[in-house]
């Protein structure tokens, strides 16, 4: 209780200390159950149990029917920490820590909305009707974006939860009310296990492209960076996984699609999860340590992605005044940085890159990133680089992430033919058999 009170007091003080000159970097984390996370919060090291210097807005639609996350729904920004009655966490717990270390001159804010057992076809697509079989999983695109969602919901497709407080628009509105400039830095997406169990697997690439394009369009950020977590080979039945024998081609298809979508779009990256350990009795989900590694990999992939683009800042910024009308694609007036976004063509394959001109970029040094040396290298055209030392990282919470490396990614701008070839190469190792037996449960 004492530790919680201290953390809360520190967070309240951080809200009032709005003197950070740079815009708040807002990261959107979304997906299904491996984004929700099954990490055991009570076992976290002290520095990760509550992180007042990273702002967090959390929602799990399980709460719509009084599920275990009902009391964990955010009503305002709070410190980054495990949520729900079991105090669970996902990759956000180390992703936020790494971003705070990499960008010490920016406030880091994470909006996370994830729900287990969901797919893009029935639940996450823009403009969907309610899912009659699982209403609480319905219309998650709108639940995430709220007023930023451009879809029309009428007749049979009317909103199932019209009075619901939505996530991203509400979170951004609270920043505006505090006079905070912000920039939407990236979408981090961990999903695809659902489609891997049925025929939607074979159209997952097009479905994912459409989802990314819709998000970019509605946020007004045509070049929004996106980091994907490729679904794990733990799902294969030969590896003790839960997907039935005979469905191996479905798993192949989703995994290949995730690689291809990333390789054909210079503003999308993917990370590998094959070596992440599943829970002892649950091959669908990772164990606690794995979620920490996954968050580090997402961070490393994001930093590498923006470094490839020649910018260590996001493609879009918004002043508090202009956010409502522009959906986040305006100039950050109080930050002094002018955001430039790529053309609408970048919403598809091979779009142009975007970089912030005249903005302040910061990156962690190799030392502050840990032995893996995964800290970003500041190096953007027309920007001032500020490199954080280990001491800076410590002052932001004391935790220095160990970077295991992100998944395979080639240089930006490869054509779809090269992407397809790389996907086929990736498939060569998909069905490797492990000696680990399947646990009961």
C-alpha positions in Angstrom: 0.0 0.0 0.0 2.8 2.4 0.9 4.6 1.7 -2.4 1.3 2.3 -4.3 0.8 5.7 -2.5 4.3 6.8 -3.3 3.9 5.8 -7.0 0.5 7.6 -7.2 2.0 10.8 -5.7 4.9 10.7 -8.1 2.5 10.3 -11.0 0.3 13.2 -9.9 3.4 15.3 -9.7 4.5 14.2 -13.2 1.1 15.3 -14.5 1.6 18.8 -13.2 5.2 18.9 -14.4 4.3 19.7 -18.0 7.5 21.6 -18.7 8.8 18.9 -21.0 9.2 20.9 -24.2 8.7 18.0 -26.6 5.3 16.6 -27.5 4.0 13.5 -25.7 4.8 10.4 -27.7 1.6 8.3 -27.8 2.0 4.6 -28.6 -1.1 2.5 -29.4 -0.8 -1.2 -28.4 -3.6 -3.5 -29.5 -4.4 -7.1 -30.5 -5.6 -10.2 -28.8 -4.6 -12.2 -25.8 -0.9 -12.1 -26.2 -1.2 -8.3 -26.2 -3.4 -8.5 -23.1 -0.7 -10.6 -21.5 -0.5 -13.2 -18.8 2.6 -11.9 -17.0 2.4 -12.2 -13.2 2.6 -8.6 -12.0 3.4 -9.5 -8.4 6.6 -11.1 -9.5 8.0 -8.1 -11.4 11.1 -6.3 -10.2 10.2 -3.2 -8.2 11.2 -0.8 -10.9 8.6 -2.3 -13.3 5.7 -2.7 -10.8 4.7 0.9 -11.2 6.3 3.4 -13.7 5.0 6.9 -12.9 7.1 8.4 -15.7 5.2 6.5 -18.4 1.5 7.3 -18.8 -0.9 4.5 -19.4 -4.5 4.2 -20.5 -5.9 0.6 -20.5 -9.0 -1.1 -21.6 -10.0 -4.7 -22.2 -13.5 -5.2 -23.7 -13.9 -8.2 -21.3 -15.0 -5.4 -19.0 -18.2 -4.9 -21.0 -19.7 -7.9 -19.3 -18.2 -7.4 -15.9 -15.1 -9.5 -16.6 -12.0 -9.6 -14.6 -10.7 -6.3 -16.2 -13.8 -4.3 -15.3 -12.1 -2.5 -12.4 -9.0 -2.0 -14.4 -10.5 0.2 -17.0 -8.8 3.6 -17.1 -10.7 6.7 -16.4 -7.6 8.9 -16.8 -4.0 8.6 -17.5 -2.2 6.6 -14.8 1.3 5.1 -14.2 2.3 2.1 -16.3 1.6 -1.0 -14.2 -0.1 -4.4 -14.3 -3.9 -4.3 -14.5 -6.9 -6.4 -13.4 -7.5 -8.5 -10.4 -4.7 -10.9 -11.2 -2.4 -7.9 -11.8 -1.5 -9.1 -15.3 0.8 -7.4 -17.8 1.8 -7.8 -21.4 4.6 -6.4 -23.6 3.8 -2.8 -22.6 5.6 -3.2 -19.3 9.1 -3.2 -20.9 8.2 -1.4 -24.1 7.3 1.7 -22.1 10.4 1.5 -20.1 12.6 1.2 -23.2 10.8 4.2 -24.9 11.3 6.3 -21.8 15.0 5.5 -21.9 15.2 6.2 -25.6 13.3 9.5 -25.5 14.2 11.2 -22.2 13.0 14.6 -23.5 9.6 13.3 -24.3 6.8 12.1 -22.1 5.8 8.5 -23.1 2.2 7.6 -23.1 0.7 4.2 -24.0 -2.9 3.5 -24.9 -3.6 -0.3 -24.8 -6.8 -2.0 -25.9 -6.7 -5.8 -26.4 -9.1 -8.6 -26.1 -8.4 -12.3 -26.2 -9.9 -14.6 -28.9 -10.5 -11.8 -31.4 -9.8 -11.5 -35.1 -9.8 -8.7 -37.7 -12.6 -10.2 -39.8 -15.3 -10.3 -37.1 -14.0 -7.9 -34.4 -11.3 -5.4 -35.4 -12.3 -4.4 -38.8 -13.5 -0.8 -39.5 -17.3 -0.5 -39.8 -18.3 -4.0 -38.7 -21.7 -5.0 -37.4 -21.8 -6.5 -33.8 -20.7 -10.1 -33.5 -23.9 -12.0 -32.5 -21.9 -14.9 -31.0 -19.7 -12.7 -28.7 -21.2 -9.2 -28.3 -18.5 -8.1 -25.9 -16.0 -8.6 -28.6 -17.9 -6.5 -31.1 -16.7 -3.4 -33.0 -13.3 -3.1 -31.4 -12.1 -0.7 -34.1 -14.6 1.8 -32.9 -13.9 1.0 -29.2 -10.3 1.9 -29.8 -10.6 4.9 -32.0 -14.0 6.4 -31.0 -14.6 9.7 -32.7 -11.6 9.2 -34.9 -13.4 6.3 -36.6 -14.8 7.4 -40.0 -17.2 4.4 -40.4 -20.9 4.8 -40.4 -22.8 2.5 -38.1 -26.5 2.2 -39.0 -29.2 -0.5 -39.1 -27.9 -4.0 -38.4 -24.5 -2.5 -38.0 -25.4 0.0 -35.3 -23.0 0.4 -32.4 -23.5 -2.3 -29.8 -22.1 0.0 -27.1 -22.9 3.6 -28.2 -22.4 5.1 -24.7 -19.0 3.5 -24.2 -16.0 5.7 -23.3 -13.7 5.0 -26.2 -9.9 4.7 -25.8 -7.8 6.7 -28.1 -10.0 9.8 -28.7 -10.7 10.0 -24.9 -7.0 9.7 -24.0 -6.0 12.3 -26.5 -8.8 14.6 -25.3 -7.4 14.4 -21.8 -3.9 15.4 -23.1 -5.6 18.4 -24.9 -7.3 19.4 -21.7 -3.9 19.6 -20.0 -2.5 21.7 -22.8 -0.2 18.8 -23.9 1.0 18.6 -27.4 1.3 15.1 -28.6 2.4 12.9 -31.6 1.0 9.5 -32.4 4.2 7.6 -32.6 3.3 4.0 -33.7 0.8 1.1 -33.6 2.2 -2.1 -32.0 0.0 -5.1 -33.0 0.1 -8.6 -31.5 -2.6 -10.7 -33.2 -3.3 -13.4 -35.7 -3.5 -16.5 -33.5 -7.3 -16.5 -34.0 -7.2 -16.5 -37.8 -4.6 -19.3 -37.7 -7.2 -21.7 -36.7 -9.6 -21.3 -39.6 -9.9 -20.3 -43.2 -9.4 -16.6 -42.6 -5.7 -17.4 -42.4 -5.5 -17.5 -46.2 -6.6 -13.9 -46.6 -4.9 -12.6 -43.5 -2.4 -10.5 -45.6 -5.1 -8.5 -47.3 -7.1 -8.2 -44.1 -4.0 -6.9 -42.2 -3.2 -4.4 -45.0 -6.7 -3.1 -44.9 -6.6 -2.7 -41.1 -3.3 -0.8 -41.2 -4.6 1.4 -44.0 -7.8 2.2 -42.1 -5.9 3.1 -38.9 -3.5 5.4 -40.8 -6.4 7.1 -42.6 -8.5 7.7 -39.5 -5.5 9.0 -37.5 -4.5 11.3 -40.4 -1.0 9.7 -40.3 -0.5 8.1 -43.7 3.0 6.9 -42.7 2.2 5.7 -39.2 5.0 3.2 -38.1 3.6 -0.2 -37.3 5.3 -3.0 -35.5 3.9 -6.5 -35.8 4.5 -9.6 -33.6 4.6 -12.7 -35.7 2.6 -15.5 -34.2 4.7 -18.2 -32.6 5.6 -21.6 -33.9 4.5 -22.8 -30.4 1.0 -23.1 -32.1 2.0 -26.0 -34.3 0.6 -29.3 -33.0 4.0 -31.0 -33.5 5.4 -28.4 -31.0 2.8 -29.1 -28.4 0.6 -26.3 -29.7 -3.2 -26.0 -29.5 -4.1 -25.8 -33.1 -5.3 -29.0 -34.6 -3.4 -31.4 -36.8 -4.2 -30.6 -40.4 -4.2 -26.8 -39.8 -0.5 -26.4 -40.2 -1.0 -24.6 -43.5 -3.2 -22.0 -41.8 -0.5 -21.2 -39.3 2.0 -21.0 -42.2 -0.3 -18.6 -44.0 -0.7 -16.1 -41.1 3.0 -16.1 -40.3 4.0 -15.6 -43.9 1.5 -12.8 -44.4 2.8 -11.0 -41.4 6.4 -11.1 -42.8 5.2 -10.1 -46.3 3.2 -7.1 -45.1 6.2 -5.9 -43.1 8.7 -6.4 -45.9 6.6 -4.7 -48.5 6.0 -1.5 -46.5 9.0 0.5 -45.3 7.1 1.7 -42.3 6.1 -1.7 -41.0 8.4 -4.1 -39.0 7.9 -7.5 -37.5 9.4 -9.3 -34.5 10.0 -13.0 -34.0 8.3 -14.8 -31.0 9.4 -18.4 -31.8 11.9 -18.6 -28.9 9.5 -17.1 -26.3 8.5 -19.7 -23.8 4.8 -20.5 -23.4 3.1 -20.9 -20.1 3.6 -24.5 -18.7 -0.1 -25.4 -19.1 -1.1 -23.1 -21.9 0.6 -23.2 -25.3 -1.5 -20.2 -26.6 0.2 -17.7 -24.3 3.7 -16.8 -23.2 5.1 -16.9 -19.7 6.0 -13.8 -17.7 9.6 -13.5 -18.8 8.5 -13.9 -22.4 6.3 -10.8 -22.2 9.2 -8.8 -20.9 11.3 -9.9 -23.8 8.5 -9.3 -26.3 8.2 -5.7 -25.1 11.9 -5.2 -25.5 11.8 -6.6 -29.0 8.9 -4.3 -30.0 10.9 -1.3 -28.7 14.0 -2.4 -30.6 12.1 -2.9 -33.8 10.4 0.5 -33.5 13.7 2.3 -32.9 15.3 0.4 -35.8 12.3 1.3 -38.0 12.5 5.0 -37.4 16.2 4.9 -37.6 15.9 3.4 -41.1 13.6 6.2 -42.1 16.1 8.8 -41.1 14.1 10.1 -38.2 13.8 9.2 -34.5 10.5 11.0 -34.1 6.9 10.1 -35.2 5.4 11.0 -38.5 2.6 13.0 -37.0 2.2 15.5 -34.3 -0.7 17.5 -33.0 -1.1 20.6 -30.9 -3.7 20.4 -28.2 -5.9 22.9 -30.1 -5.8 21.2 -33.5 -6.1 17.5 -32.5 -9.9 17.3 -32.6 -10.3 18.4 -36.1 -7.3 16.8 -37.7 -7.3 13.4 -36.0 -3.7 13.9 -34.9 -2.2 15.1 -38.2 -1.4 18.7 -37.3 1.7 20.7 -36.3 2.7 20.4 -32.7 2.5 24.1 -31.8 4.0 23.9 -28.3 6.8 21.6 -29.2 8.4 23.6 -31.9 8.6 20.6 -34.2 6.9 20.5 -37.5 5.7 17.1 -38.4 5.8 15.9 -42.0 3.9 12.8 -43.1 4.3 10.6 -46.1 1.8 10.9 -49.0 -1.4 8.8 -48.9 0.4 6.3 -51.2 2.4 5.2 -48.2 -0.7 3.6 -46.7 -0.2 0.9 -49.3 2.8 -1.1 -50.2 6.1 0.7 -50.5 4.9 4.1 -49.5 7.2 7.1 -48.9 8.8 7.7 -45.6 8.1 10.6 -43.3 10.5 12.4 -41.0 10.2 15.2 -38.6 12.0 18.3 -39.7 13.4 20.6 -37.0 12.4 18.3 -34.2 14.4 17.2 -31.3 15.3 13.5 -31.5 16.7 11.4 -28.7 18.1 7.9 -28.5 19.5 5.8 -25.8 23.2 4.9 -26.1 24.3 1.4 -26.6 25.3 1.3 -22.9 21.9 2.4 -21.7 20.2 -0.1 -23.9 22.1 -2.9 -22.1 24.5 -5.5 -23.3 22.5 -6.0 -26.5 23.4 -2.6 -27.7 19.9 -2.1 -29.1 19.6 1.6 -28.3 18.5 3.8 -31.1 21.0 5.9 -32.9 19.8 9.5 -33.3 20.4 10.7 -36.8 17.6 12.5 -38.5 17.9 15.2 -41.1 17.4 18.7 -39.6 17.0 17.4 -36.1 19.0 17.8 -32.9 20.0 14.5 -31.4 20.1 14.0 -27.6 21.6 10.8 -26.5 20.6 9.4 -23.1 23.3 7.9 -20.9 22.8 5.1 -18.5 22.3 7.7 -15.8 19.4 9.2 -17.7 17.8 5.9 -18.0 18.2 5.3 -14.3 16.6 8.6 -13.5 13.6 7.5 -15.6 13.0 4.5 -13.5 16.3 2.7 -13.2 15.5 -0.2 -15.5 17.7 -0.8 -18.4 16.1 -3.2 -20.9 18.1 -6.1 -22.4 17.6 -6.1 -26.1 17.5 -9.6 -27.5 17.0 -8.3 -31.0 13.9 -7.9 -33.2 12.8 -10.3 -35.9 14.0 -10.4 -39.4 13.6 -7.2 -41.4 15.3 -6.1 -44.6 16.1 -2.6 -45.7 13.2 -0.4 -46.4 11.8 -0.3 -49.9 12.0 -3.8 -51.1 9.5 -4.8 -53.7 6.7 -7.4 -53.3 8.7 -10.0 -55.2 11.6 -9.8 -52.8 9.2 -9.8 -49.9 7.5 -13.0 -51.2 10.9 -14.7 -51.6 11.8 -13.7 -48.0 8.5 -15.0 -46.8 9.2 -18.4 -48.5 12.6 -18.5 -46.9 11.0 -17.8 -43.5 8.6 -20.7 -44.1 11.5 -23.1 -44.4 12.1 -23.0 -40.7 8.4 -22.9 -39.7 7.8 -26.5 -39.0 10.9 -27.4 -37.1 10.1 -30.0 -34.5 11.0 -29.5 -30.9 11.6 -32.2 -28.3 9.3 -30.4 -25.8 6.2 -32.4 -25.2 2.7 -31.0 -24.9 1.7 -30.1 -21.4 -1.8 -31.1 -20.3 -4.4 -28.3 -19.8 
